[in-house]
Amino acid sequence: MILFKLRCSAGHEFETWFRDGAAYERQSARSLISCPACGDTGIDKAPMAPRLGRRAAAPAETAPSADQLRQMLRALRQHVETHCDDVGDRFAEEARRIERGEAERRGIYGEATEDEARALSDEGIEVGHIPWVPPNDA
């Protein structure tokens, strides 16, 4: 993954993650990157300062236990199920419809193959994979 600082033709600057530099180039060539402030697709890379300095050591954090992690994933699942629409195996199709403005912009969840998720990402559509744990231990 690579982080680029970008600027639209109106001068708005923002940062976006890409799989690699080639993914940025493909999406940029197809005008798939848009400014989150104004929607402009005239996007160029903005100058970025290299991160050369060393950071002070971060305090050590204790990793959550398996039970704590399971509980956090259950809470995340409950949040997603409460606030997003389940589109089932139509996830990739609905994500594209939302991106094109053919469907209401909203949070969705469902099922997508690895190839579908990769294609969505290459098209500039943000997707994520969440481990879907059972809602309870029963």
MDAnalysis code that builds the backbone (N, CA, C; Angstrom):
import MDAnalysis as mda
import numpy as np

u = mda.Universe.empty(414, n_residues=138, atom_resindex=np.repeat(np.arange(138), 3), trajectory=True)
u.add_TopologyAttr("name", ["N", "CA", "C"] * 138)
u.add_TopologyAttr("resid", np.arange(1, 139))
u.add_TopologyAttr("resname", ["MET", "ILE", "LEU", "PHE", "LYS", "LEU", "ARG", "CYS", "SER", "ALA", "GLY", "HIS", "GLU", "PHE", "GLU", "THR", "TRP", "PHE", "ARG", "ASP", "GLY", "ALA", "ALA", "TYR", "GLU", "ARG", "GLN", "SER", "ALA", "ARG", "SER", "LEU", "ILE", "SER", "CYS", "PRO", "ALA", "CYS", "GLY", "ASP", "THR", "GLY", "ILE", "ASP", "LYS", "ALA", "PRO", "MET", "ALA", "PRO", "ARG", "LEU", "GLY", "ARG", "ARG", "ALA", "ALA", "ALA", "PRO", "ALA", "GLU", "THR", "ALA", "PRO", "SER", "ALA", "ASP", "GLN", "LEU", "ARG", "GLN", "MET", "LEU", "ARG", "ALA", "LEU", "ARG", "GLN", "HIS", "VAL", "GLU", "THR", "HIS", "CYS", "ASP", "ASP", "VAL", "GLY", "ASP", "ARG", "PHE", "ALA", "GLU", "GLU", "ALA", "ARG", "ARG", "ILE", "GLU", "ARG", "GLY", "GLU", "ALA", "GLU", "ARG", "ARG", "GLY", "ILE", "TYR", "GLY", "GLU", "ALA", "THR", "GLU", "ASP", "GLU", "ALA", "ARG", "ALA", "LEU", "SER", "ASP", "GLU", "GLY", "ILE", "GLU", "VAL", "GLY", "HIS", "ILE", "PRO", "TRP", "VAL", "PRO", "PRO", "ASN", "ASP", "ALA"])
u.atoms.positions = np.array([
    [0.844, -1.178, 0.000],
    [0.000, 0.000, 0.000],
    [0.891, 1.243, 0.000],
    [0.403, 2.283, -0.667],
    [1.149, 3.530, -0.743],
    [0.169, 4.696, -0.548],
    [0.619, 5.697, 0.178],
    [-0.192, 6.874, 0.454],
    [0.282, 8.014, -0.431],
    [-0.656, 8.602, -1.193],
    [-0.340, 9.760, -2.016],
    [-1.119, 10.960, -1.520],
    [-0.466, 12.108, -1.524],
    [-1.137, 13.376, -1.270],
    [-1.573, 13.883, -2.634],
    [-2.873, 14.169, -2.782],
    [-3.433, 14.565, -4.072],
    [-4.048, 15.951, -3.989],
    [-4.218, 16.586, -5.157],
    [-4.813, 17.921, -5.224],
    [-5.724, 17.973, -6.442],
    [-6.932, 18.531, -6.245],
    [-7.859, 18.691, -7.371],
    [-7.569, 20.025, -8.063],
    [-8.217, 20.246, -9.204],
    [-7.969, 21.481, -9.953],
    [-8.474, 22.714, -9.210],
    [-9.340, 22.524, -8.188],
    [-9.814, 23.649, -7.376],
    [-8.864, 23.936, -6.206],
    [-7.811, 23.114, -6.060],
    [-6.814, 23.360, -5.027],
    [-7.025, 22.605, -3.724],
    [-8.069, 21.785, -3.626],
    [-8.280, 20.996, -2.411],
    [-7.234, 19.884, -2.347],
    [-6.611, 19.710, -1.192],
    [-5.640, 18.641, -1.013],
    [-6.214, 17.566, -0.106],
    [-5.885, 16.312, -0.420],
    [-6.340, 15.181, 0.383],
    [-5.366, 14.030, 0.182],
    [-5.417, 13.068, 1.075],
    [-4.556, 11.896, 0.983],
    [-5.398, 10.665, 0.701],
    [-4.841, 9.753, -0.094],
    [-5.536, 8.522, -0.428],
    [-4.538, 7.382, -0.530],
    [-4.949, 6.216, -0.053],
    [-4.128, 5.006, -0.130],
    [-4.427, 4.275, -1.440],
    [-3.390, 3.712, -2.042],
    [-3.519, 2.891, -3.238],
    [-2.742, 1.602, -3.036],
    [-3.145, 0.572, -3.751],
    [-2.440, -0.717, -3.664],
    [-0.966, -0.533, -4.024],
    [-0.708, 0.251, -5.072],
    [0.653, 0.558, -5.507],
    [0.579, 1.746, -6.462],
    [1.726, 2.195, -6.931],
    [1.758, 3.336, -7.832],
    [1.004, 3.075, -9.130],
    [1.050, 1.832, -9.608],
    [0.353, 1.481, -10.848],
    [-1.156, 1.598, -10.677],
    [-1.677, 1.241, -9.505],
    [-3.115, 1.367, -9.250],
    [-3.530, 2.837, -9.319],
    [-2.696, 3.720, -8.746],
    [-2.988, 5.156, -8.848],
    [-3.027, 5.573, -10.315],
    [-2.027, 5.175, -11.086],
    [-1.934, 5.577, -12.493],
    [-3.154, 5.092, -13.285],
    [-3.582, 3.823, -13.054],
    [-4.751, 3.286, -13.774],
    [-6.013, 4.079, -13.418],
    [-6.212, 4.314, -12.123],
    [-7.418, 5.017, -11.685],
    [-7.408, 6.470, -12.164],
    [-6.234, 7.094, -12.120],
    [-6.117, 8.481, -12.560],
    [-6.398, 8.603, -14.058],
    [-5.855, 7.679, -14.853],
    [-6.045, 7.717, -16.300],
    [-7.518, 7.577, -16.677],
    [-8.295, 6.870, -15.857],
    [-9.714, 6.650, -16.133],
    [-10.604, 7.645, -15.384],
    [-9.994, 8.663, -14.757],
    [-10.727, 9.689, -13.990],
    [-11.611, 9.066, -12.911],
    [-11.085, 8.043, -12.228],
    [-11.837, 7.363, -11.183],
    [-11.566, 7.936, -9.802],
    [-10.638, 8.875, -9.706],
    [-10.316, 9.495, -8.422],
    [-11.018, 10.846, -8.379],
    [-11.749, 11.090, -7.296],
    [-12.446, 12.374, -7.199],
    [-12.150, 13.027, -5.859],
    [-12.206, 14.341, -5.865],
    [-11.966, 15.136, -4.658],
    [-13.113, 14.919, -3.678],
    [-12.825, 14.578, -2.425],
    [-13.900, 14.393, -1.457],
    [-14.607, 15.699, -1.098],
    [-13.972, 16.839, -1.348],
    [-14.577, 18.130, -1.004],
    [-15.534, 18.625, -2.085],
    [-15.142, 18.456, -3.376],
    [-15.966, 19.042, -4.435],
    [-16.344, 18.062, -5.543],
    [-15.795, 16.850, -5.521],
    [-16.128, 15.855, -6.536],
    [-15.351, 15.987, -7.831],
    [-14.461, 16.960, -7.934],
    [-13.656, 17.178, -9.136],
    [-12.814, 15.939, -9.434],
    [-12.716, 15.557, -10.714],
    [-11.884, 14.414, -11.092],
    [-10.583, 14.843, -11.757],
    [-10.310, 16.148, -11.796],
    [-9.033, 16.656, -12.306],
    [-8.010, 16.593, -11.184],
    [-7.452, 15.416, -10.962],
    [-6.596, 15.163, -9.799],
    [-5.145, 14.986, -10.226],
    [-4.232, 15.595, -9.467],
    [-2.794, 15.417, -9.664],
    [-2.156, 15.123, -8.318],
    [-0.977, 14.516, -8.359],
    [-0.234, 14.297, -7.122],
    [0.272, 15.645, -6.628],
    [0.175, 15.867, -5.327],
    [0.693, 17.086, -4.710],
    [2.085, 16.777, -4.168],
    [2.933, 17.787, -4.025],
    [4.257, 17.540, -3.452],
    [4.130, 16.979, -2.039],
    [4.990, 16.014, -1.745],
    [4.998, 15.402, -0.415],
    [6.415, 15.453, 0.132],
    [6.518, 15.768, 1.405],
    [7.823, 15.742, 2.056],
    [8.119, 14.312, 2.494],
    [9.330, 13.834, 2.252],
    [9.652, 12.487, 2.710],
    [9.675, 12.426, 4.230],
    [9.357, 11.280, 4.761],
    [9.368, 11.100, 6.211],
    [10.715, 10.497, 6.610],
    [11.640, 11.393, 6.932],
    [12.997, 10.958, 7.224],
    [13.300, 10.819, 8.706],
    [12.638, 11.603, 9.526],
    [12.938, 11.607, 10.954],
    [12.518, 10.324, 11.639],
    [13.222, 10.022, 12.709],
    [12.847, 8.856, 13.499],
    [11.868, 9.286, 14.568],
    [10.916, 8.464, 14.798],
    [9.946, 8.745, 15.843],
    [10.444, 8.145, 17.142],
    [10.002, 8.779, 18.223],
    [10.308, 8.204, 19.525],
    [9.576, 6.881, 19.632],
    [10.140, 5.974, 20.337],
    [9.532, 4.658, 20.494],
    [8.157, 4.803, 21.142],
    [7.185, 4.173, 20.538],
    [5.833, 4.210, 21.078],
    [5.762, 3.282, 22.284],
    [4.943, 3.651, 23.253],
    [4.821, 2.759, 24.399],
    [4.271, 1.411, 23.953],
    [4.777, 0.368, 24.542],
    [4.337, -0.976, 24.187],
    [2.869, -1.154, 24.538],
    [2.116, -1.720, 23.613],
    [0.713, -1.989, 23.856],
    [0.536, -3.491, 23.963],
    [-0.347, -3.880, 24.839],
    [-0.640, -5.284, 24.996],
    [-1.698, -5.667, 23.977],
    [-1.450, -6.717, 23.236],
    [-2.419, -7.186, 22.256],
    [-3.656, -7.702, 22.985],
    [-4.828, -7.494, 22.392],
    [-6.044, -7.990, 23.045],
    [-6.049, -9.510, 23.074],
    [-6.699, -10.064, 24.070],
    [-6.834, -11.512, 24.161],
    [-7.797, -11.985, 23.075],
    [-7.837, -13.274, 22.850],
    [-8.755, -13.831, 21.852],
    [-10.200, -13.484, 22.202],
    [-10.553, -13.563, 23.492],
    [-11.918, -13.223, 23.907],
    [-12.222, -11.748, 23.664],
    [-11.255, -10.864, 23.967],
    [-11.460, -9.431, 23.739],
    [-11.608, -9.144, 22.246],
    [-10.785, -9.786, 21.439],
    [-10.855, -9.593, 19.997],
    [-12.205, -10.073, 19.450],
    [-12.651, -11.237, 19.906],
    [-13.951, -11.761, 19.490],
    [-15.074, -10.783, 19.877],
    [-14.985, -10.221, 21.072],
    [-15.997, -9.268, 21.539],
    [-15.977, -7.989, 20.687],
    [-14.792, -7.508, 20.335],
    [-14.695, -6.320, 19.483],
    [-15.284, -6.597, 18.099],
    [-15.012, -7.784, 17.546],
    [-15.549, -8.129, 16.234],
    [-17.070, -8.281, 16.282],
    [-17.593, -8.789, 17.385],
    [-19.053, -8.877, 17.532],
    [-19.666, -7.477, 17.574],
    [-19.024, -6.569, 18.306],
    [-19.527, -5.191, 18.383],
    [-19.489, -4.541, 17.001],
    [-18.424, -4.794, 16.245],
    [-18.328, -4.254, 14.892],
    [-19.433, -4.829, 14.009],
    [-19.656, -6.134, 14.111],
    [-20.720, -6.763, 13.323],
    [-22.068, -6.132, 13.660],
    [-22.348, -5.954, 14.954],
    [-23.624, -5.366, 15.365],
    [-23.770, -3.958, 14.801],
    [-22.692, -3.179, 14.832],
    [-22.731, -1.818, 14.290],
    [-23.033, -1.848, 12.787],
    [-22.343, -2.713, 12.055],
    [-22.555, -2.807, 10.605],
    [-23.981, -3.244, 10.311],
    [-24.465, -4.271, 11.005],
    [-25.815, -4.764, 10.753],
    [-26.885, -3.717, 11.101],
    [-26.586, -2.869, 12.082],
    [-27.539, -1.844, 12.504],
    [-27.550, -0.642, 11.561],
    [-26.387, -0.267, 11.044],
    [-26.276, 0.985, 10.299],
    [-26.073, 0.843, 8.788],
    [-25.964, -0.368, 8.278],
    [-25.719, -0.567, 6.851],
    [-26.749, -1.525, 6.266],
    [-26.896, -1.493, 4.955],
    [-27.840, -2.372, 4.261],
    [-27.136, -3.638, 3.790],
    [-27.753, -4.795, 4.060],
    [-27.238, -6.083, 3.601],
    [-27.695, -6.289, 2.163],
    [-26.742, -6.306, 1.227],
    [-27.072, -6.500, -0.184],
    [-26.680, -7.895, -0.671],
    [-26.257, -8.749, 0.267],
    [-25.948, -10.140, -0.060],
    [-24.900, -10.284, -1.141],
    [-25.158, -11.199, -2.077],
    [-24.162, -11.469, -3.120],
    [-24.192, -10.431, -4.248],
    [-25.018, -9.399, -4.097],
    [-25.046, -8.293, -5.067],
    [-24.111, -7.151, -4.634],
    [-23.173, -7.428, -3.717],
    [-22.335, -6.373, -3.158],
    [-21.586, -5.582, -4.234],
    [-20.868, -6.267, -5.111],
    [-20.064, -5.563, -6.123],
    [-20.956, -4.720, -7.039],
    [-22.069, -5.293, -7.472],
    [-23.000, -4.570, -8.339],
    [-23.547, -3.322, -7.644],
    [-23.961, -3.457, -6.380],
    [-24.540, -2.321, -5.655],
    [-23.486, -1.260, -5.352],
    [-22.264, -1.686, -5.036],
    [-21.180, -0.717, -4.788],
    [-20.928, 0.127, -6.035],
    [-20.942, -0.505, -7.194],
    [-20.755, 0.240, -8.444],
    [-21.928, 1.186, -8.702],
    [-23.158, 0.736, -8.441],
    [-24.330, 1.594, -8.624],
    [-24.239, 2.831, -7.724],
    [-23.803, 2.641, -6.490],
    [-23.648, 3.776, -5.568],
    [-22.570, 4.720, -6.082],
    [-21.450, 4.147, -6.521],
    [-20.338, 4.971, -7.013],
    [-20.742, 5.793, -8.230],
    [-21.565, 5.227, -9.112],
    [-22.004, 5.933, -10.324],
    [-23.158, 6.891, -10.058],
    [-23.688, 6.906, -8.820],
    [-24.798, 7.784, -8.496],
    [-26.150, 7.227, -8.905],
    [-26.202, 5.939, -9.250],
    [-27.453, 5.301, -9.665],
    [-28.257, 4.794, -8.470],
    [-27.638, 4.757, -7.305],
    [-28.305, 4.307, -6.077],
    [-27.908, 5.261, -4.959],
    [-28.735, 5.307, -3.937],
    [-28.491, 6.172, -2.782],
    [-27.140, 5.848, -2.137],
    [-26.360, 6.892, -1.824],
    [-25.075, 6.710, -1.144],
    [-25.349, 6.313, 0.296],
    [-24.878, 5.125, 0.666],
    [-25.109, 4.584, 2.002],
    [-24.114, 3.473, 2.263],
    [-24.014, 3.084, 3.515],
    [-23.167, 1.960, 3.876],
    [-23.852, 0.663, 3.500],
    [-23.092, -0.233, 2.886],
    [-23.633, -1.541, 2.521],
    [-22.662, -2.619, 2.979],
    [-23.175, -3.831, 3.119],
    [-22.324, -4.988, 3.355],
    [-22.929, -6.168, 2.636],
    [-22.107, -7.156, 2.377],
    [-22.571, -8.340, 1.669],
    [-21.391, -9.212, 1.333],
    [-21.525, -9.961, 0.274],
    [-20.510, -10.927, -0.118],
    [-19.922, -10.549, -1.468],
    [-18.592, -10.703, -1.561],
    [-17.903, -10.474, -2.828],
    [-16.728, -11.441, -2.890],
    [-16.420, -11.915, -4.074],
    [-15.255, -12.768, -4.241],
    [-13.998, -11.902, -4.139],
    [-12.856, -12.542, -3.965],
    [-11.589, -11.795, -3.933],
    [-11.395, -11.023, -5.236],
    [-11.743, -11.648, -6.373],
    [-11.603, -10.974, -7.669],
    [-12.520, -9.753, -7.762],
    [-13.755, -9.881, -7.266],
    [-14.685, -8.744, -7.287],
    [-14.170, -7.610, -6.402],
    [-13.671, -7.956, -5.212],
    [-13.147, -6.929, -4.301],
    [-11.931, -6.236, -4.908],
    [-11.058, -6.996, -5.543],
    [-9.863, -6.422, -6.174],
    [-10.269, -5.487, -7.314],
    [-11.253, -5.913, -8.116],
    [-11.717, -5.078, -9.232],
    [-12.336, -3.779, -8.716],
    [-13.135, -3.859, -7.658],
    [-13.714, -2.648, -7.070],
    [-12.618, -1.702, -6.611],
    [-11.620, -2.242, -5.931],
    [-10.510, -1.418, -5.447],
    [-9.773, -0.767, -6.615],
    [-9.523, -1.538, -7.675],
    [-8.839, -0.995, -8.848],
    [-9.658, 0.098, -9.531],
    [-10.985, 0.051, -9.365],
    [-11.864, 1.072, -9.933],
    [-11.983, 2.286, -9.024],
    [-11.308, 2.244, -7.872],
    [-11.348, 3.378, -6.949],
    [-12.493, 3.314, -5.960],
    [-13.147, 2.169, -5.861],
    [-14.263, 1.996, -4.934],
    [-13.714, 1.354, -3.667],
    [-13.872, 2.053, -2.553],
    [-13.303, 1.592, -1.291],
    [-14.102, 0.418, -0.732],
    [-13.411, -0.678, -0.474],
    [-14.032, -1.859, 0.123],
    [-13.145, -2.359, 1.252],
    [-13.725, -3.099, 2.145],
    [-12.958, -3.694, 3.227],
    [-13.494, -5.075, 3.537],
    [-12.655, -5.900, 4.114],
    [-13.045, -7.254, 4.520],
    [-13.076, -7.295, 6.034],
    [-14.190, -7.712, 6.586],
    [-14.343, -7.807, 8.038],
    [-14.554, -9.265, 8.401],
    [-13.751, -9.810, 9.318],
    [-14.018, -11.178, 9.780],
    [-15.396, -11.222, 10.431],
    [-16.271, -12.061, 9.924],
    [-17.668, -12.099, 10.359],
    [-17.839, -13.194, 11.397],
    [-17.674, -12.842, 12.663],
    [-17.800, -13.805, 13.747],
    [-19.271, -13.997, 14.097],
    [-19.636, -15.180, 14.618],
    [-21.026, -15.390, 15.037],
    [-21.424, -14.361, 16.092],
    [-22.706, -13.969, 16.112],
    [-23.134, -12.938, 17.064],
    [-23.054, -13.381, 18.534],
    [-22.955, -14.690, 18.778],
    [-22.812, -15.172, 20.153],
    [-22.087, -16.508, 20.162],
    [-21.797, -17.032, 21.337],
    [-21.044, -18.277, 21.450],
    [-21.901, -19.524, 21.250],
    [-23.216, -19.357, 21.180],
    [-24.115, -20.512, 21.104],
    [-23.989, -21.241, 19.787],
])
